[in-house]
Amino acid sequence: METAYVTTKGQLVVPARIRRRFNIKPGTRINFLEDKNRIIMQPVTRDYIASFCGIFKTKHGEKSAVQELLDERAADRAKEDREK
């Protein structure tokens, strides 16, 4: 376990070993997540972003949420046109 102190300005120095392990460099964005009584720091690095690739891919035969919405709106327009 690593320990650090918060400065009077509210700044926190991430220990060097952790910076190297998670590829945290100057300017790296850090997300803070609250989980009950814990704070989780998640560095937003290229590896973190790449981990989301394909997460929202549709399975064979499924429509994407965007396509479902477009189809629903087209059906609504067609219904409105018929009611005129």
C-alpha positions as CSV (number, residue, x, y, z in Angstrom):
1,M,0.0,0.0,0.0
2,E,1.3,3.4,-0.9
3,T,0.6,6.6,1.1
4,A,0.4,10.2,0.1
5,Y,-0.7,13.4,1.8
6,V,-3.0,16.1,0.5
7,T,-1.5,19.6,0.4
8,T,-3.1,22.8,1.7
9,K,-4.2,23.5,-1.9
10,G,-6.0,20.1,-2.1
11,Q,-3.4,18.6,-4.3
12,L,-2.3,15.0,-4.1
13,V,1.0,13.5,-5.3
14,V,0.6,10.1,-6.8
15,P,3.6,7.9,-5.8
16,A,6.1,7.3,-8.6
17,R,5.7,3.5,-8.6
18,I,1.9,3.9,-9.2
19,R,2.5,6.6,-11.9
20,R,4.8,4.2,-13.7
21,R,2.5,1.2,-13.4
22,F,-0.5,3.0,-14.7
23,N,1.3,5.2,-17.2
24,I,0.2,8.4,-15.5
25,K,2.1,11.4,-17.0
26,P,1.7,15.2,-16.5
27,G,-1.6,16.2,-17.9
28,T,-3.2,12.7,-17.5
29,R,-6.9,13.1,-16.6
30,I,-8.0,11.3,-13.4
31,N,-11.6,10.3,-12.8
32,F,-12.7,10.0,-9.1
33,L,-15.3,7.4,-8.4
34,E,-17.2,7.1,-5.1
35,D,-18.0,3.6,-3.9
36,K,-19.7,3.6,-0.5
37,N,-16.8,4.7,1.8
38,R,-14.0,4.5,-0.8
39,I,-12.6,6.8,-3.5
40,I,-11.4,5.1,-6.6
41,M,-8.9,7.0,-8.8
42,Q,-9.1,5.9,-12.5
43,P,-6.5,7.4,-14.8
44,V,-7.9,8.1,-18.3
45,T,-5.1,6.8,-20.5
46,R,-5.0,5.4,-24.0
47,D,-5.1,1.9,-22.5
48,Y,-8.2,2.7,-20.5
49,I,-10.0,4.2,-23.5
50,A,-8.9,1.3,-25.7
51,S,-10.5,-1.1,-23.2
52,F,-13.9,0.2,-24.3
53,C,-13.4,-0.7,-28.0
54,G,-16.2,-3.0,-29.1
55,I,-18.1,-2.8,-25.8
56,F,-21.2,-1.5,-27.5
57,K,-21.1,-3.8,-30.6
58,T,-24.4,-5.4,-31.5
59,K,-24.7,-9.1,-31.8
60,H,-25.6,-10.7,-35.2
61,G,-29.2,-9.9,-36.0
62,E,-29.6,-7.1,-33.4
63,K,-30.2,-3.5,-34.2
64,S,-28.1,-0.8,-32.6
65,A,-29.9,1.5,-30.2
66,V,-29.5,4.3,-32.7
67,Q,-31.0,2.3,-35.5
68,E,-34.0,1.3,-33.2
69,L,-34.6,5.0,-32.5
70,L,-34.4,6.0,-36.1
71,D,-36.9,3.2,-37.1
72,E,-39.2,4.2,-34.3
73,R,-39.1,7.9,-35.4
74,A,-39.8,6.8,-39.0
75,A,-42.8,4.8,-37.9
76,D,-44.1,7.8,-35.9
77,R,-43.7,10.0,-38.9
78,A,-45.5,7.5,-41.2
79,K,-48.3,7.2,-38.6
80,E,-48.7,11.0,-38.5
81,D,-48.7,11.2,-42.3
82,R,-51.5,8.6,-42.4
83,E,-53.6,10.5,-39.8
84,K,-53.5,13.7,-41.8
